Amino acid sequence: MLFLLIIIINTKTFHKNICNDLEINGIDKADFFKIKTDVVNFCELDNKNNLSILLNKIKQDPWIKNVSIRRILPNRLEINVEEYSPFAILKTNNKYELIDENGMVINISEREKRGYYNLIFITGDGAKENIYGLFNMLSTKPYLFGRIKSIIRIGNRRWNFELDNGIIIKMPENDIIEAWEKLDKI
């Protein structure tokens, strides 16, 4: 479930030339208070016209996928954040990584990662490189997708799916989309 947090700050503590009004959109998992602190610190700089300084500071949060900052004259900043969306836990060489649907690693702490161990576990040779195509196929059948507990890449050529009831489905190397459609009908 995605929650969208929109915060509008109107305070006199910001520098009057650029930071009198601030709007931050799209924060769900990122550290809002750190971003707010970064903005306040930026507004106290002498070179407030260089928004790339603020942009780079905000991008340091591991949840932030993209961020855009727009200055609306005379004194308004609008910050739009796009966060990574957790898809699965990828196991490689006894290391667990939280990844999005494109296979991009979300570099959060080990402690924070534990909160996502209810997601699908994916492992096997070539799994990370083939996540995007797999995600696109799985998302066509949400009910069936929701029943998958773990996925194993076999020989860097095909997948095994373990369902929540313990059944293991061995997908073929070729025509996987057709097999996925048949599985849904079964």
N, C-alpha and C positions, 0 to 999 in steps of 0.2 A: 504494500500500500504506500503510495507516494503522497506525502504531505508537502504542500508548497507554503513556504513562510514568506510573507511580504511584510517588510518592516519599513516604515517611513519615520525618519527622525528629523525633527525640526528643533534645533537648539542653537542658542547663541554661543555655545562653547566652540563651535567650529569657526574657522576663519571666514569672515564675511565675504571675501572675494570669490570663493569657489565652493565652500562647504556649508553654506547656510541651510540648505535642504538636502537630505540624503534619502535615497530609496534603494533598498536591497531586495532583490527578487530571486526566488528559486532555492533558498537554503532549506535543506531537510537534515542532512547528516553532517555537513561541514560545521566547523566551529564558528558560530555567528559572532560570539564575543571577541574572538581573535580578529575576525574580519573587521568588526566595528573599531577595535583598537588600532588596527592597521590604517583605517581611514582617518581616525582622529590624529594619529601620528603623522600621516601624510599631509593633513591639512595644516599642521604646525610647521611644515618645511618651508624654506624660502622659495623653492622651485616647485610651486603647486601646479604649474602648467604642464609638467611632464607626467602624464597619467600612466605611462609605462612603468614607472617606479611602483605605483600602487597596484597595477595589474600583476606584475611579477610577484609582489608580496602576497597577494591573495591566492595566486596559483600554487603557492607552496603547500596549501592544505591538500592532503592526499585524496579527499573526496571530490575535489574540483576537476572537472573534465575541461570545461571552457568557461571563460568569464569575459564579459564585455563591460566596459565602462563608458558612459556617455555623459559629457558635460553639457548641461542645458543652461545657456546664459540667462541671467547674469550669475546665479550662485547655486545651481542645483547639480548634484551628481546622481546618476542612475546606474546602479550596478546590477547586472543580470548574470546569474550563476547557473551553469548546467553541471549537475553532479553525475558521477558514475553511478550506474545502477547495478548492484550486485546480482550475479547470475549463478555462480557456482563456486565451489572450492576445488581448486586444481592441486592435485598431489603430484609432485615431481621430486625424485630423490629424497624422500622422507621430509619434504618441506611442503607446507600447505600455504597456498596463496588464494586470496579472494580475487576473482576475476569478473569482468563484465561480459556481456554477450559477444564482444569482439575478441575476447581473450586478453584484454588489457588488464594488467595487474593493478589492483587498488592497494597501495602500500600503507595499510593501516597497521596498528600495533597487534601483536599476538593476542593480547587480552581482548581487544575490540573484535578481532577476527572470530573468536569463540562464539560470539553472538550470531554468527552466520553459519554455524555448522549444521543448521537445519536445511541448508540448500543442497542441491545435487552435488555429489562428489564425482569428480572426473579424474581419470588417470590413464596412463598408457603412452606408448611412443607415438608422437605426432598429435597428441590430443589438443595441445594448446594451439597449434597451427591450423586446426580444423574446426575450432569452436564456432566461428561465425556461420559457416554453412550448416553445422549441426543445429545451432540455435534457430536459424531461419526455418529449418524443417520441423523441429520440435514445436515451434510456436504456432504451426498451422493446426495442431490438434491439442488445444489447451487442457482438455480433460485427461487425455493420455499422458501428456507432458507432465501434468501434476502428479501422476502416479509413479514417475521415475524417481528412484532413490539414489542410484549411482550409475555411472557410465564408464565403461572401460574401452579404450582404444586397443584393438588387437592387431599386432603386427604392422602398425601404421597403415592399415588398409581397410579395416571395418570396425564396427562398434558392437558391444554387448550392453544391453540395458537391464538393470535390475529394478524390478518394480517393488512397490511397497509391500506386496504380499509374498516376496521372496522369489517370484518367477523371474528367470533370466531369459531374455530374448536376444538371440544371436542374429544380428542384422547382416544382410549379405554385403559383399564388397561392392557389387554393382547394383544399380537400380534401387538404391536405398529409399528414394522418395516413394516409389511404387510399393515397396515392402511396408513403409510407414503407413500408407493409405490402406493396405490390406489389414495390417495390424489394428488399425482404428475400427475397421468393419467387424473384426472378430470380437 
